[in-house]
Amino acid sequence: MKKLIALALALIMVMSLGACTVTNTESTTAATDGKTPETTGTGDTTAAAAPAEISLWTYPIGKWGDQETVNELLANFNAAYPNIKVNVEYLTYQDGDDKVNTAIEGNAAPDLIMEGPERLVANWGAKGKMVDLSDLWTEETKADIEANNASVAAACKWSDGAYYEYPLCMTTHCMAINKTVFEQAGAMQYIDEETHTWTTENFLKAVQAVYDAGHKDVGAIYCSGQGGDQGTRAIINNMYNGTFTNADFTGYTINTPENIKALEALVAQDGINFDPAINGGEEITLFRNGTLQMAFCWNIAQQLNSDNGEAGHTNNGDEIMFMAFPSDDNAPELCGGIWGFGVFNNGDDAKIEAAKTFIKFMCDEDPATAVKASTYFPVKASVTGVYAGEDSEAVMNEYAKLSTYLGAYYQVVPGWATARTEWWNMLQKIGSGEDVATAVATFDTNANAAAAG
């Protein structure tokens, strides 16, 4: 049975672009001359911060991957803590992990890093590379976060009891359709436009209708790598109430009749093609330029993206509608993203304390500004009105409907890195004609072997 975790619909969410890239550049914010102020930017009394110079490496989480935006955030931080100098490096999802791992091996890891639990907790934290941030997790903080989603705190805590992430923002991942094309094909009859949901049966009917209308590439099961793989997991797991992991996040559960049935249905469906040449980001490009008529790699950041034209529209002006993934019981369980900060244990207590000061400022003292930069939703129930008065307010409120379907954050299972590789390898094998049950069994064997250690 699915565990649907209801979020407060009043939650003002923000977006992040999980699979896009930014240029890897470096920005340095110099400490302001003068005395450390006695109050923070929010007026809270603080102890004077000791002078320190720290490094922050950040993945492209919304505008946290944009140098100009981050410089503004750091200017706010230095107005409160002028004695702490922060040097920033911007990572991409293409080679960011390799850079971090190389830095760790060379004893040159950054002091601070911004990403999600699958990296901070289940990878580097589990390997003993991160600082335990339990002292930041006060009872008040934990209650504030759990008032929105009980799974957030659990995702930031490893089995050793340590909190290796302090979260800032979150979102719900979904899919999207070219509404204009669906209307022309008569396929909107299969969609509940009010709730942005559809059943598996109606999803397949809609795809067939669009295909019959002359669009041979309706959707793609992309599998050139792990980029955007939350989308392919979600479409497969939701179709017939399957799961990706067990309830206690200790093993992988793809080898089930429900998941096999979903994969076989996608293989057989006209207009759905397994494409080993693209990842999630490239699927989005093909969707925006009209090659594909739906995208499985979507979220609020994509819905608001206006790089190539009006937000919420394809490059040629067709309307885009975000959708929950189809499910046989019309009760989807959507994957979520959680982003925040971790601290590498580089053996320098002064830098560790400075890094914690930075985290507390961004997440506790001035969270609305930091959340808005992420373009995701705040993890704390107390952080409200982030987008009030903004042009995006109406879209954000509409997107918040999907929070009802947010599922547990399962990306902290041991062996996660191996499982992600095995996942796209499995999809490639199925796309090339290998028997679905055989490919699934191979995934199950290899992923669970990694989980067992």
HELIX and SHEET records of a PDB file:
HELIX    1   1 GLY A   62  GLY A   65  5                                   4    
HELIX    2   2 GLN A   67  ALA A   80  1                                  14    
HELIX    3   3 GLY A   96  GLU A  105  1                                  10    
HELIX    4   4 PRO A  117  ARG A  119  1                                   3    
HELIX    5   5 LEU A  120  GLY A  125  3                                   6    
HELIX    6   6 SER A  134  LEU A  136  5                                   3    
HELIX    7   7 GLU A  139  GLU A  146  1                                   8    
HELIX    8   8 ALA A  150  ALA A  155  1                                   6    
HELIX    9   9 LYS A  179  GLN A  184  1                                   6    
HELIX   10  10 MET A  188  TYR A  190  5                                   3    
HELIX   11  11 THR A  200  ASP A  212  1                                  13    
HELIX   12  12 ASP A  229  MET A  239  1                                  11    
HELIX   13  13 PRO A  257  ALA A  268  1                                  12    
HELIX   14  14 GLY A  280  ARG A  288  1                                   9    
HELIX   15  15 ILE A  300  GLN A  303  1                                   4    
HELIX   16  16 ASP A  349  LYS A  360  1                                  12    
HELIX   17  17 PHE A  361  GLU A  365  3                                   5    
HELIX   18  18 PRO A  367  SER A  374  1                                   8    
HELIX   19  19 GLU A  393  TYR A  399  1                                   7    
HELIX   20  20 ALA A  400  TYR A  405  5                                   6    
HELIX   21  21 TRP A  416  GLY A  431  1                                  16    
HELIX   22  22 VAL A  436  ALA A  452  1                                  17    
SHEET    1   A 7 GLU A  26  THR A  29  0                                        
SHEET    2   A 7 ILE A  84  TYR A  90 -1                                        
SHEET    3   A 7 ALA A  52  THR A  58  1                                        
SHEET    4   A 7 LEU A 112  GLU A 115  1                                        
SHEET    5   A 7 GLY A 336  VAL A 343 -1                                        
SHEET    6   A 7 TYR A 166  THR A 172 -1                                        
SHEET    7   A 7 PHE A 377  PRO A 378 -1                                        
SHEET    1   B 3 MET A 294  TRP A 298  0                                        
SHEET    2   B 3 CYS A 174  ASN A 178 -1                                        
SHEET    3   B 3 ILE A 320  MET A 323 -1                                        
SHEET    1   C 2 GLY A 219  TYR A 222  0                                        
SHEET    2   C 2 ILE A 272  ASP A 275  1                                        
END                                                                             
